[in-house]
Amino acid sequence: MNSKLMKFIRQSKGLSQQEMADLLGVSKPLICFIEQNKKNISDRVNTRLRETFGIEYVSNCRKFLEENN
């Protein structure tokens, strides 16, 4: 998963960085760093993202980004 995907999912759900951080159980600065591609997404955060938003939704977002870039 990359920074563009994380930001796309957050924005598509209308969430602030703080709201996303709260949902995933991480800090707001971590979300910011991930979206700026300054930190990699850990396996734990990746798993939590898929659990929170659903594997199918995350996969569809990834596919959409791949097709439109």
mmCIF file as Biopython writes it, N, C-alpha, C and O atoms, coordinates in Angstrom:
data_model
#
loop_
_atom_site.group_PDB
_atom_site.id
_atom_site.type_symbol
_atom_site.label_atom_id
_atom_site.label_alt_id
_atom_site.label_comp_id
_atom_site.label_asym_id
_atom_site.label_entity_id
_atom_site.label_seq_id
_atom_site.pdbx_PDB_ins_code
_atom_site.Cartn_x
_atom_site.Cartn_y
_atom_site.Cartn_z
_atom_site.occupancy
_atom_site.B_iso_or_equiv
_atom_site.auth_seq_id
_atom_site.auth_asym_id
_atom_site.pdbx_PDB_model_num
ATOM 1   N N  . MET A ? 1  ? 0.854   -1.171 0.000   1.0 0.0 1  A 1 
ATOM 2   C CA . MET A ? 1  ? 0.000   0.000  0.000   1.0 0.0 1  A 1 
ATOM 3   C C  . MET A ? 1  ? 0.895   1.226  0.000   1.0 0.0 1  A 1 
ATOM 4   O O  . MET A ? 1  ? 1.949   1.244  0.636   1.0 0.0 1  A 1 
ATOM 5   N N  . ASN A ? 2  ? 0.465   2.242  -0.715  1.0 0.0 2  A 1 
ATOM 6   C CA . ASN A ? 2  ? 1.293   3.434  -0.771  1.0 0.0 2  A 1 
ATOM 7   C C  . ASN A ? 2  ? 0.582   4.649  -0.191  1.0 0.0 2  A 1 
ATOM 8   O O  . ASN A ? 2  ? -0.582  4.578  0.201   1.0 0.0 2  A 1 
ATOM 9   N N  . SER A ? 3  ? 1.295   5.750  -0.145  1.0 0.0 3  A 1 
ATOM 10  C CA . SER A ? 3  ? 0.777   6.969  0.462   1.0 0.0 3  A 1 
ATOM 11  C C  . SER A ? 3  ? -0.453  7.507  -0.268  1.0 0.0 3  A 1 
ATOM 12  O O  . SER A ? 3  ? -1.378  8.016  0.365   1.0 0.0 3  A 1 
ATOM 13  N N  . LYS A ? 4  ? -0.464  7.397  -1.588  1.0 0.0 4  A 1 
ATOM 14  C CA . LYS A ? 4  ? -1.610  7.890  -2.356  1.0 0.0 4  A 1 
ATOM 15  C C  . LYS A ? 4  ? -2.874  7.117  -2.013  1.0 0.0 4  A 1 
ATOM 16  O O  . LYS A ? 4  ? -3.958  7.692  -1.921  1.0 0.0 4  A 1 
ATOM 17  N N  . LEU A ? 5  ? -2.731  5.827  -1.826  1.0 0.0 5  A 1 
ATOM 18  C CA . LEU A ? 5  ? -3.881  5.000  -1.495  1.0 0.0 5  A 1 
ATOM 19  C C  . LEU A ? 5  ? -4.430  5.368  -0.112  1.0 0.0 5  A 1 
ATOM 20  O O  . LEU A ? 5  ? -5.643  5.491  0.062   1.0 0.0 5  A 1 
ATOM 21  N N  . MET A ? 6  ? -3.553  5.540  0.856   1.0 0.0 6  A 1 
ATOM 22  C CA . MET A ? 6  ? -3.982  5.912  2.204   1.0 0.0 6  A 1 
ATOM 23  C C  . MET A ? 6  ? -4.758  7.228  2.166   1.0 0.0 6  A 1 
ATOM 24  O O  . MET A ? 6  ? -5.829  7.340  2.762   1.0 0.0 6  A 1 
ATOM 25  N N  . LYS A ? 7  ? -4.221  8.209  1.474   1.0 0.0 7  A 1 
ATOM 26  C CA . LYS A ? 7  ? -4.877  9.517  1.393   1.0 0.0 7  A 1 
ATOM 27  C C  . LYS A ? 7  ? -6.207  9.419  0.637   1.0 0.0 7  A 1 
ATOM 28  O O  . LYS A ? 7  ? -7.196  10.041 1.026   1.0 0.0 7  A 1 
ATOM 29  N N  . PHE A ? 8  ? -6.220  8.641  -0.436  1.0 0.0 8  A 1 
ATOM 30  C CA . PHE A ? 8  ? -7.438  8.477  -1.224  1.0 0.0 8  A 1 
ATOM 31  C C  . PHE A ? 8  ? -8.549  7.855  -0.378  1.0 0.0 8  A 1 
ATOM 32  O O  . PHE A ? 8  ? -9.688  8.321  -0.405  1.0 0.0 8  A 1 
ATOM 33  N N  . ILE A ? 9  ? -8.224  6.823  0.356   1.0 0.0 9  A 1 
ATOM 34  C CA . ILE A ? 9  ? -9.223  6.171  1.206   1.0 0.0 9  A 1 
ATOM 35  C C  . ILE A ? 9  ? -9.744  7.153  2.247   1.0 0.0 9  A 1 
ATOM 36  O O  . ILE A ? 9  ? -10.953 7.256  2.453   1.0 0.0 9  A 1 
ATOM 37  N N  . ARG A ? 10 ? -8.850  7.867  2.895   1.0 0.0 10 A 1 
ATOM 38  C CA . ARG A ? 10 ? -9.255  8.827  3.926   1.0 0.0 10 A 1 
ATOM 39  C C  . ARG A ? 10 ? -10.181 9.888  3.345   1.0 0.0 10 A 1 
ATOM 40  O O  . ARG A ? 10 ? -11.240 10.172 3.905   1.0 0.0 10 A 1 
ATOM 41  N N  . GLN A ? 11 ? -9.778  10.469 2.223   1.0 0.0 11 A 1 
ATOM 42  C CA . GLN A ? 11 ? -10.575 11.530 1.623   1.0 0.0 11 A 1 
ATOM 43  C C  . GLN A ? 11 ? -11.893 11.008 1.065   1.0 0.0 11 A 1 
ATOM 44  O O  . GLN A ? 11 ? -12.908 11.700 1.127   1.0 0.0 11 A 1 
ATOM 45  N N  . SER A ? 12 ? -11.887 9.804  0.525   1.0 0.0 12 A 1 
ATOM 46  C CA . SER A ? 12 ? -13.126 9.245  -0.035  1.0 0.0 12 A 1 
ATOM 47  C C  . SER A ? 12 ? -14.164 8.999  1.053   1.0 0.0 12 A 1 
ATOM 48  O O  . SER A ? 12 ? -15.365 8.987  0.781   1.0 0.0 12 A 1 
ATOM 49  N N  . LYS A ? 13 ? -13.707 8.806  2.263   1.0 0.0 13 A 1 
ATOM 50  C CA . LYS A ? 13 ? -14.608 8.610  3.394   1.0 0.0 13 A 1 
ATOM 51  C C  . LYS A ? 13 ? -14.924 9.919  4.118   1.0 0.0 13 A 1 
ATOM 52  O O  . LYS A ? 13 ? -15.689 9.936  5.082   1.0 0.0 13 A 1 
ATOM 53  N N  . GLY A ? 14 ? -14.319 11.027 3.639   1.0 0.0 14 A 1 
ATOM 54  C CA . GLY A ? 14 ? -14.582 12.334 4.233   1.0 0.0 14 A 1 
ATOM 55  C C  . GLY A ? 14 ? -14.003 12.489 5.627   1.0 0.0 14 A 1 
ATOM 56  O O  . GLY A ? 14 ? -14.564 13.192 6.468   1.0 0.0 14 A 1 
ATOM 57  N N  . LEU A ? 15 ? -12.878 11.829 5.867   1.0 0.0 15 A 1 
ATOM 58  C CA . LEU A ? 15 ? -12.262 11.854 7.192   1.0 0.0 15 A 1 
ATOM 59  C C  . LEU A ? 15 ? -11.104 12.832 7.256   1.0 0.0 15 A 1 
ATOM 60  O O  . LEU A ? 15 ? -10.374 13.015 6.282   1.0 0.0 15 A 1 
ATOM 61  N N  . SER A ? 16 ? -10.945 13.454 8.402   1.0 0.0 16 A 1 
ATOM 62  C CA . SER A ? 16 ? -9.748  14.259 8.660   1.0 0.0 16 A 1 
ATOM 63  C C  . SER A ? 16 ? -8.607  13.299 9.002   1.0 0.0 16 A 1 
ATOM 64  O O  . SER A ? 16 ? -8.833  12.111 9.232   1.0 0.0 16 A 1 
ATOM 65  N N  . GLN A ? 17 ? -7.396  13.820 9.031   1.0 0.0 17 A 1 
ATOM 66  C CA . GLN A ? 17 ? -6.266  12.976 9.416   1.0 0.0 17 A 1 
ATOM 67  C C  . GLN A ? 17 ? -6.440  12.486 10.854  1.0 0.0 17 A 1 
ATOM 68  O O  . GLN A ? 17 ? -6.089  11.350 11.170  1.0 0.0 17 A 1 
ATOM 69  N N  . GLN A ? 18 ? -6.977  13.337 11.718  1.0 0.0 18 A 1 
ATOM 70  C CA . GLN A ? 18 ? -7.185  12.937 13.111  1.0 0.0 18 A 1 
ATOM 71  C C  . GLN A ? 18 ? -8.236  11.832 13.214  1.0 0.0 18 A 1 
ATOM 72  O O  . GLN A ? 18 ? -8.065  10.881 13.977  1.0 0.0 18 A 1 
ATOM 73  N N  . GLU A ? 19 ? -9.310  11.953 12.456  1.0 0.0 19 A 1 
ATOM 74  C CA . GLU A ? 19 ? -10.343 10.916 12.477  1.0 0.0 19 A 1 
ATOM 75  C C  . GLU A ? 19 ? -9.805  9.588  11.965  1.0 0.0 19 A 1 
ATOM 76  O O  . GLU A ? 19 ? -10.115 8.531  12.515  1.0 0.0 19 A 1 
ATOM 77  N N  . MET A ? 20 ? -8.994  9.645  10.908  1.0 0.0 20 A 1 
ATOM 78  C CA . MET A ? 20 ? -8.379  8.425  10.377  1.0 0.0 20 A 1 
ATOM 79  C C  . MET A ? 20 ? -7.454  7.817  11.423  1.0 0.0 20 A 1 
ATOM 80  O O  . MET A ? 20 ? -7.468  6.607  11.647  1.0 0.0 20 A 1 
ATOM 81  N N  . ALA A ? 21 ? -6.662  8.651  12.053  1.0 0.0 21 A 1 
ATOM 82  C CA . ALA A ? 21 ? -5.744  8.169  13.087  1.0 0.0 21 A 1 
ATOM 83  C C  . ALA A ? 21 ? -6.515  7.490  14.217  1.0 0.0 21 A 1 
ATOM 84  O O  . ALA A ? 21 ? -6.121  6.424  14.691  1.0 0.0 21 A 1 
ATOM 85  N N  . ASP A ? 22 ? -7.607  8.106  14.643  1.0 0.0 22 A 1 
ATOM 86  C CA . ASP A ? 22 ? -8.415  7.525  15.718  1.0 0.0 22 A 1 
ATOM 87  C C  . ASP A ? 22 ? -8.979  6.166  15.316  1.0 0.0 22 A 1 
ATOM 88  O O  . ASP A ? 22 ? -8.964  5.227  16.112  1.0 0.0 22 A 1 
ATOM 89  N N  . LEU A ? 23 ? -9.473  6.058  14.091  1.0 0.0 23 A 1 
ATOM 90  C CA . LEU A ? 23 ? -10.025 4.789  13.614  1.0 0.0 23 A 1 
ATOM 91  C C  . LEU A ? 23 ? -8.971  3.688  13.568  1.0 0.0 23 A 1 
ATOM 92  O O  . LEU A ? 23 ? -9.253  2.530  13.874  1.0 0.0 23 A 1 
ATOM 93  N N  . LEU A ? 24 ? -7.756  4.063  13.182  1.0 0.0 24 A 1 
ATOM 94  C CA . LEU A ? 24 ? -6.691  3.071  13.019  1.0 0.0 24 A 1 
ATOM 95  C C  . LEU A ? 24 ? -5.876  2.852  14.282  1.0 0.0 24 A 1 
ATOM 96  O O  . LEU A ? 24 ? -5.042  1.948  14.334  1.0 0.0 24 A 1 
ATOM 97  N N  . GLY A ? 25 ? -6.112  3.680  15.311  1.0 0.0 25 A 1 
ATOM 98  C CA . GLY A ? 25 ? -5.374  3.532  16.560  1.0 0.0 25 A 1 
ATOM 99  C C  . GLY A ? 25 ? -3.939  3.975  16.474  1.0 0.0 25 A 1 
ATOM 100 O O  . GLY A ? 25 ? -3.060  3.389  17.106  1.0 0.0 25 A 1 
ATOM 101 N N  . VAL A ? 26 ? -3.692  5.022  15.682  1.0 0.0 26 A 1 
ATOM 102 C CA . VAL A ? 26 ? -2.345  5.582  15.540  1.0 0.0 26 A 1 
ATOM 103 C C  . VAL A ? 26 ? -2.412  7.089  15.753  1.0 0.0 26 A 1 
ATOM 104 O O  . VAL A ? 26 ? -3.488  7.642  15.982  1.0 0.0 26 A 1 
ATOM 105 N N  . SER A ? 27 ? -1.273  7.744  15.679  1.0 0.0 27 A 1 
ATOM 106 C CA . SER A ? 27 ? -1.237  9.190  15.877  1.0 0.0 27 A 1 
ATOM 107 C C  . SER A ? 27 ? -1.515  9.938  14.572  1.0 0.0 27 A 1 
ATOM 108 O O  . SER A ? 27 ? -1.291  9.418  13.479  1.0 0.0 27 A 1 
ATOM 109 N N  . LYS A ? 28 ? -2.002  11.155 14.711  1.0 0.0 28 A 1 
ATOM 110 C CA . LYS A ? 28 ? -2.228  11.995 13.536  1.0 0.0 28 A 1 
ATOM 111 C C  . LYS A ? 28 ? -0.921  12.250 12.783  1.0 0.0 28 A 1 
ATOM 112 O O  . LYS A ? 28 ? -0.907  12.170 11.555  1.0 0.0 28 A 1 
ATOM 113 N N  . PRO A ? 29 ? 0.189   12.558 13.490  1.0 0.0 29 A 1 
ATOM 114 C CA . PRO A ? 29 ? 1.438   12.752 12.744  1.0 0.0 29 A 1 
ATOM 115 C C  . PRO A ? 29 ? 1.836   11.546 11.896  1.0 0.0 29 A 1 
ATOM 116 O O  . PRO A ? 29 ? 2.407   11.716 10.818  1.0 0.0 29 A 1 
ATOM 117 N N  . LEU A ? 30 ? 1.545   10.329 12.364  1.0 0.0 30 A 1 
ATOM 118 C CA . LEU A ? 30 ? 1.875   9.149  11.562  1.0 0.0 30 A 1 
ATOM 119 C C  . LEU A ? 30 ? 1.079   9.149  10.264  1.0 0.0 30 A 1 
ATOM 120 O O  . LEU A ? 30 ? 1.630   8.856  9.203   1.0 0.0 30 A 1 
ATOM 121 N N  . ILE A ? 31 ? -0.206  9.474  10.333  1.0 0.0 31 A 1 
ATOM 122 C CA . ILE A ? 31 ? -1.030  9.554  9.119   1.0 0.0 31 A 1 
ATOM 123 C C  . ILE A ? 31 ? -0.437  10.592 8.176   1.0 0.0 31 A 1 
ATOM 124 O O  . ILE A ? 31 ? -0.321  10.350 6.975   1.0 0.0 31 A 1 
ATOM 125 N N  . CYS A ? 32 ? -0.066  11.731 8.711   1.0 0.0 32 A 1 
ATOM 126 C CA . CYS A ? 32 ? 0.534   12.803 7.903   1.0 0.0 32 A 1 
ATOM 127 C C  . CYS A ? 32 ? 1.819   12.326 7.233   1.0 0.0 32 A 1 
ATOM 128 O O  . CYS A ? 32 ? 2.014   12.550 6.039   1.0 0.0 32 A 1 
ATOM 129 N N  . PHE A ? 33 ? 2.693   11.671 7.990   1.0 0.0 33 A 1 
ATOM 130 C CA . PHE A ? 33 ? 3.959   11.184 7.442   1.0 0.0 33 A 1 
ATOM 131 C C  . PHE A ? 33 ? 3.732   10.127 6.363   1.0 0.0 33 A 1 
ATOM 132 O O  . PHE A ? 33 ? 4.426   10.113 5.346   1.0 0.0 33 A 1 
ATOM 133 N N  . ILE A ? 34 ? 2.763   9.247  6.586   1.0 0.0 34 A 1 
ATOM 134 C CA . ILE A ? 34 ? 2.456   8.222  5.581   1.0 0.0 34 A 1 
ATOM 135 C C  . ILE A ? 34 ? 1.969   8.882  4.299   1.0 0.0 34 A 1 
ATOM 136 O O  . ILE A ? 34 ? 2.415   8.529  3.207   1.0 0.0 34 A 1 
ATOM 137 N N  . GLU A ? 35 ? 1.045   9.848  4.430   1.0 0.0 35 A 1 
ATOM 138 C CA . GLU A ? 35 ? 0.489   10.509 3.250   1.0 0.0 35 A 1 
ATOM 139 C C  . GLU A ? 35 ? 1.541   11.326 2.499   1.0 0.0 35 A 1 
ATOM 140 O O  . GLU A ? 35 ? 1.431   11.513 1.287   1.0 0.0 35 A 1 
ATOM 141 N N  . GLN A ? 36 ? 2.551   11.807 3.205   1.0 0.0 36 A 1 
ATOM 142 C CA . GLN A ? 36 ? 3.634   12.563 2.570   1.0 0.0 36 A 1 
ATOM 143 C C  . GLN A ? 36 ? 4.758   11.637 2.095   1.0 0.0 36 A 1 
ATOM 144 O O  . GLN A ? 36 ? 5.795   12.097 1.618   1.0 0.0 36 A 1 
ATOM 145 N N  . ASN A ? 37 ? 4.539   10.342 2.230   1.0 0.0 37 A 1 
ATOM 146 C CA . ASN A ? 37 ? 5.513   9.328  1.831   1.0 0.0 37 A 1 
ATOM 147 C C  . ASN A ? 37 ? 6.829   9.452  2.600   1.0 0.0 37 A 1 
ATOM 148 O O  . ASN A ? 37 ? 7.900   9.142  2.078   1.0 0.0 37 A 1 
ATOM 149 N N  . LYS A ? 38 ? 6.729   9.909  3.845   1.0 0.0 38 A 1 
ATOM 150 C CA . LYS A ? 38 ? 7.906   10.024 4.709   1.0 0.0 38 A 1 
ATOM 151 C C  . LYS A ? 38 ? 8.049   8.812  5.632   1.0 0.0 38 A 1 
ATOM 152 O O  . LYS A ? 38 ? 9.105   8.588  6.223   1.0 0.0 38 A 1 
ATOM 153 N N  . LYS A ? 39 ? 6.973   8.037  5.744   1.0 0.0 39 A 1 
ATOM 154 C CA . LYS A ? 39 ? 6.997   6.799  6.529   1.0 0.0 39 A 1 
ATOM 155 C C  . LYS A ? 39 ? 6.268   5.728  5.742   1.0 0.0 39 A 1 
ATOM 156 O O  . LYS A ? 39 ? 5.308   6.009  5.023   1.0 0.0 39 A 1 
ATOM 157 N N  . ASN A ? 40 ? 6.728   4.512  5.884   1.0 0.0 40 A 1 
ATOM 158 C CA . ASN A ? 40 ? 6.050   3.382  5.264   1.0 0.0 40 A 1 
ATOM 159 C C  . ASN A ? 40 ? 4.877   2.943  6.129   1.0 0.0 40 A 1 
ATOM 160 O O  . ASN A ? 40 ? 4.867   3.170  7.339   1.0 0.0 40 A 1 
ATOM 161 N N  . ILE A ? 41 ? 3.909   2.323  5.512   1.0 0.0 41 A 1 
ATOM 162 C CA . ILE A ? 41 ? 2.772   1.798  6.238   1.0 0.0 41 A 1 
ATOM 163 C C  . ILE A ? 41 ? 3.177   0.451  6.822   1.0 0.0 41 A 1 
ATOM 164 O O  . ILE A ? 41 ? 3.558   -0.463 6.090   1.0 0.0 41 A 1 
ATOM 165 N N  . SER A ? 42 ? 3.093   0.334  8.126   1.0 0.0 42 A 1 
ATOM 166 C CA . SER A ? 42 ? 3.471   -0.914 8.784   1.0 0.0 42 A 1 
ATOM 167 C C  . SER A ? 42 ? 2.416   -1.986 8.500   1.0 0.0 42 A 1 
ATOM 168 O O  . SER A ? 42 ? 1.295   -1.686 8.091   1.0 0.0 42 A 1 
ATOM 169 N N  . ASP A ? 43 ? 2.799   -3.225 8.725   1.0 0.0 43 A 1 
ATOM 170 C CA . ASP A ? 43 ? 1.855   -4.329 8.548   1.0 0.0 43 A 1 
ATOM 171 C C  . ASP A ? 43 ? 0.649   -4.166 9.467   1.0 0.0 43 A 1 
ATOM 172 O O  . ASP A ? 43 ? -0.477  -4.484 9.085   1.0 0.0 43 A 1 
ATOM 173 N N  . ARG A ? 44 ? 0.887   -3.672 10.675  1.0 0.0 44 A 1 
ATOM 174 C CA . ARG A ? 44 ? -0.201  -3.483 11.638  1.0 0.0 44 A 1 
ATOM 175 C C  . ARG A ? 44 ? -1.199  -2.448 11.146  1.0 0.0 44 A 1 
ATOM 176 O O  . ARG A ? 44 ? -2.408  -2.663 11.224  1.0 0.0 44 A 1 
ATOM 177 N N  . VAL A ? 45 ? -0.699  -1.324 10.638  1.0 0.0 45 A 1 
ATOM 178 C CA . VAL A ? 45 ? -1.582  -0.270 10.134  1.0 0.0 45 A 1 
ATOM 179 C C  . VAL A ? 45 ? -2.296  -0.756 8.873   1.0 0.0 45 A 1 
ATOM 180 O O  . VAL A ? 45 ? -3.481  -0.477 8.691   1.0 0.0 45 A 1 
ATOM 181 N N  . ASN A ? 46 ? -1.603  -1.465 8.019   1.0 0.0 46 A 1 
ATOM 182 C CA . ASN A ? 46 ? -2.202  -2.012 6.805   1.0 0.0 46 A 1 
ATOM 183 C C  . ASN A ? 46 ? -3.346  -2.968 7.160   1.0 0.0 46 A 1 
ATOM 184 O O  . ASN A ? 46 ? -4.422  -2.908 6.565   1.0 0.0 46 A 1 
ATOM 185 N N  . THR A ? 47 ? -3.106  -3.829 8.112   1.0 0.0 47 A 1 
ATOM 186 C CA . THR A ? 47 ? -4.137  -4.766 8.558   1.0 0.0 47 A 1 
ATOM 187 C C  . THR A ? 47 ? -5.320  -4.025 9.155   1.0 0.0 47 A 1 
ATOM 188 O O  . THR A ? 47 ? -6.472  -4.347 8.864   1.0 0.0 47 A 1 
ATOM 189 N N  . ARG A ? 48 ? -5.039  -3.040 9.981   1.0 0.0 48 A 1 
ATOM 190 C CA . ARG A ? 48 ? -6.109  -2.262 10.628  1.0 0.0 48 A 1 
ATOM 191 C C  . ARG A ? 48 ? -6.936  -1.510 9.579   1.0 0.0 48 A 1 
ATOM 192 O O  . ARG A ? 48 ? -8.155  -1.398 9.709   1.0 0.0 48 A 1 
ATOM 193 N N  . LEU A ? 49 ? -6.274  -1.000 8.549   1.0 0.0 49 A 1 
ATOM 194 C CA . LEU A ? 49 ? -6.972  -0.291 7.473   1.0 0.0 49 A 1 
ATOM 195 C C  . LEU A ? 49 ? -7.941  -1.226 6.764   1.0 0.0 49 A 1 
ATOM 196 O O  . LEU A ? 49 ? -9.084  -0.854 6.499   1.0 0.0 49 A 1 
ATOM 197 N N  . ARG A ? 50 ? -7.494  -2.422 6.460   1.0 0.0 50 A 1 
ATOM 198 C CA . ARG A ? 50 ? -8.344  -3.411 5.785   1.0 0.0 50 A 1 
ATOM 199 C C  . ARG A ? 50 ? -9.482  -3.882 6.685   1.0 0.0 50 A 1 
ATOM 200 O O  . ARG A ? 50 ? -10.593 -4.120 6.210   1.0 0.0 50 A 1 
ATOM 201 N N  . GLU A ? 51 ? -9.212  -4.017 7.972   1.0 0.0 51 A 1 
ATOM 202 C CA . GLU A ? 51 ? -10.264 -4.408 8.915   1.0 0.0 51 A 1 
ATOM 203 C C  . GLU A ? 51 ? -11.311 -3.300 9.063   1.0 0.0 51 A 1 
ATOM 204 O O  . GLU A ? 51 ? -12.507 -3.576 9.157   1.0 0.0 51 A 1 
ATOM 205 N N  . THR A ? 52 ? -10.859 -2.070 9.081   1.0 0.0 52 A 1 
ATOM 206 C CA . THR A ? 52 ? -11.746 -0.930 9.305   1.0 0.0 52 A 1 
ATOM 207 C C  . THR A ? 52 ? -12.621 -0.644 8.090   1.0 0.0 52 A 1 
ATOM 208 O O  . THR A ? 52 ? -13.824 -0.417 8.227   1.0 0.0 52 A 1 
ATOM 209 N N  . PHE A ? 53 ? -12.022 -0.653 6.901   1.0 0.0 53 A 1 
ATOM 210 C CA . PHE A ? 53 ? -12.749 -0.254 5.693   1.0 0.0 53 A 1 
ATOM 211 C C  . PHE A ? 53 ? -13.144 -1.434 4.797   1.0 0.0 53 A 1 
ATOM 212 O O  . PHE A ? 53 ? -13.932 -1.274 3.865   1.0 0.0 53 A 1 
ATOM 213 N N  . GLY A ? 54 ? -12.611 -2.581 5.076   1.0 0.0 54 A 1 
ATOM 214 C CA . GLY A ? 54 ? -12.947 -3.767 4.296   1.0 0.0 54 A 1 
ATOM 215 C C  . GLY A ? 54 ? -11.936 -4.022 3.194   1.0 0.0 54 A 1 
ATOM 216 O O  . GLY A ? 54 ? -11.495 -3.103 2.505   1.0 0.0 54 A 1 
ATOM 217 N N  . ILE A ? 55 ? -11.584 -5.273 3.045   1.0 0.0 55 A 1 
ATOM 218 C CA . ILE A ? 55 ? -10.597 -5.667 2.037   1.0 0.0 55 A 1 
ATOM 219 C C  . ILE A ? 55 ? -11.071 -5.292 0.639   1.0 0.0 55 A 1 
ATOM 220 O O  . ILE A ? 55 ? -10.287 -4.802 -0.174  1.0 0.0 55 A 1 
ATOM 221 N N  . GLU A ? 56 ? -12.340 -5.520 0.358   1.0 0.0 56 A 1 
ATOM 222 C CA . GLU A ? 56 ? -12.868 -5.228 -0.977  1.0 0.0 56 A 1 
ATOM 223 C C  . GLU A ? 56 ? -12.798 -3.736 -1.288  1.0 0.0 56 A 1 
ATOM 224 O O  . GLU A ? 56 ? -12.421 -3.349 -2.394  1.0 0.0 56 A 1 
ATOM 225 N N  . TYR A ? 57 ? -13.157 -2.900 -0.319  1.0 0.0 57 A 1 
ATOM 226 C CA . TYR A ? 57 ? -13.113 -1.446 -0.538  1.0 0.0 57 A 1 
ATOM 227 C C  . TYR A ? 57 ? -11.681 -0.976 -0.804  1.0 0.0 57 A 1 
ATOM 228 O O  . TYR A ? 57 ? -11.435 -0.205 -1.733  1.0 0.0 57 A 1 
ATOM 229 N N  . VAL A ? 58 ? -10.749 -1.443 0.012   1.0 0.0 58 A 1 
ATOM 230 C CA . VAL A ? 58 ? -9.345  -1.062 -0.152  1.0 0.0 58 A 1 
ATOM 231 C C  . VAL A ? 58 ? -8.833  -1.537 -1.517  1.0 0.0 58 A 1 
ATOM 232 O O  . VAL A ? 58 ? -8.132  -0.797 -2.209  1.0 0.0 58 A 1 
ATOM 233 N N  . SER A ? 59 ? -9.178  -2.755 -1.899  1.0 0.0 59 A 1 
ATOM 234 C CA . SER A ? 59 ? -8.757  -3.285 -3.199  1.0 0.0 59 A 1 
ATOM 235 C C  . SER A ? 59 ? -9.346  -2.482 -4.359  1.0 0.0 59 A 1 
ATOM 236 O O  . SER A ? 59 ? -8.659  -2.210 -5.344  1.0 0.0 59 A 1 
ATOM 237 N N  . ASN A ? 60 ? -10.617 -2.107 -4.239  1.0 0.0 60 A 1 
ATOM 238 C CA . ASN A ? 60 ? -11.253 -1.303 -5.285  1.0 0.0 60 A 1 
ATOM 239 C C  . ASN A ? 60 ? -10.617 0.080  -5.391  1.0 0.0 60 A 1 
ATOM 240 O O  . ASN A ? 60 ? -10.452 0.601  -6.495  1.0 0.0 60 A 1 
ATOM 241 N N  . CYS A ? 61 ? -10.262 0.671  -4.272  1.0 0.0 61 A 1 
ATOM 242 C CA . CYS A ? 61 ? -9.583  1.977  -4.286  1.0 0.0 61 A 1 
ATOM 243 C C  . CYS A ? 61 ? -8.223  1.860  -4.961  1.0 0.0 61 A 1 
ATOM 244 O O  . CYS A ? 61 ? -7.844  2.716  -5.760  1.0 0.0 61 A 1 
ATOM 245 N N  . ARG A ? 62 ? -7.492  0.797  -4.637  1.0 0.0 62 A 1 
ATOM 246 C CA . ARG A ? 62 ? -6.178  0.572  -5.252  1.0 0.0 62 A 1 
ATOM 247 C C  . ARG A ? 62 ? -6.319  0.431  -6.767  1.0 0.0 62 A 1 
ATOM 248 O O  . ARG A ? 62 ? -5.560  1.027  -7.531  1.0 0.0 62 A 1 
ATOM 249 N N  . LYS A ? 63 ? -7.300  -0.364 -7.188  1.0 0.0 63 A 1 
ATOM 250 C CA . LYS A ? 63 ? -7.529  -0.582 -8.617  1.0 0.0 63 A 1 
ATOM 251 C C  . LYS A ? 63 ? -7.889  0.728  -9.312  1.0 0.0 63 A 1 
ATOM 252 O O  . LYS A ? 63 ? -7.391  1.013  -10.401 1.0 0.0 63 A 1 
ATOM 253 N N  . PHE A ? 64 ? -8.742  1.514  -8.693  1.0 0.0 64 A 1 
ATOM 254 C CA . PHE A ? 64 ? -9.133  2.804  -9.252  1.0 0.0 64 A 1 
ATOM 255 C C  . PHE A ? 64 ? -7.918  3.707  -9.453  1.0 0.0 64 A 1 
ATOM 256 O O  . PHE A ? 64 ? -7.757  4.321  -10.508 1.0 0.0 64 A 1 
ATOM 257 N N  . LEU A ? 65 ? -7.061  3.780  -8.427  1.0 0.0 65 A 1 
ATOM 258 C CA . LEU A ? 65 ? -5.865  4.630  -8.525  1.0 0.0 65 A 1 
ATOM 259 C C  . LEU A ? 65 ? -4.924  4.133  -9.632  1.0 0.0 65 A 1 
ATOM 260 O O  . LEU A ? 65 ? -4.361  4.932  -10.380 1.0 0.0 65 A 1 
ATOM 261 N N  . GLU A ? 66 ? -4.764  2.831  -9.726  1.0 0.0 66 A 1 
ATOM 262 C CA . GLU A ? 66 ? -3.878  2.257  -10.750 1.0 0.0 66 A 1 
ATOM 263 C C  . GLU A ? 66 ? -4.387  2.576  -12.151 1.0 0.0 66 A 1 
ATOM 264 O O  . GLU A ? 66 ? -3.602  2.864  -13.054 1.0 0.0 66 A 1 
ATOM 265 N N  . GLU A ? 67 ? -5.702  2.522  -12.326 1.0 0.0 67 A 1 
ATOM 266 C CA . GLU A ? 67 ? -6.295  2.774  -13.640 1.0 0.0 67 A 1 
ATOM 267 C C  . GLU A ? 67 ? -6.305  4.259  -14.014 1.0 0.0 67 A 1 
ATOM 268 O O  . GLU A ? 67 ? -6.379  4.604  -15.193 1.0 0.0 67 A 1 
ATOM 269 N N  . ASN A ? 68 ? -6.233  5.121  -13.025 1.0 0.0 68 A 1 
ATOM 270 C CA . ASN A ? 68 ? -6.362  6.563  -13.280 1.0 0.0 68 A 1 
ATOM 271 C C  . ASN A ? 68 ? -5.073  7.332  -13.039 1.0 0.0 68 A 1 
ATOM 272 O O  . ASN A ? 68 ? -5.105  8.549  -12.855 1.0 0.0 68 A 1 
ATOM 273 N N  . ASN A ? 69 ? -3.968  6.658  -13.037 1.0 0.0 69 A 1 
ATOM 274 C CA . ASN A ? 69 ? -2.670  7.331  -12.895 1.0 0.0 69 A 1 
ATOM 275 C C  . ASN A ? 69 ? -1.810  7.106  -14.104 1.0 0.0 69 A 1 
ATOM 276 O O  . ASN A ? 69 ? -0.683  7.598  -14.161 1.0 0.0 69 A 1 
#
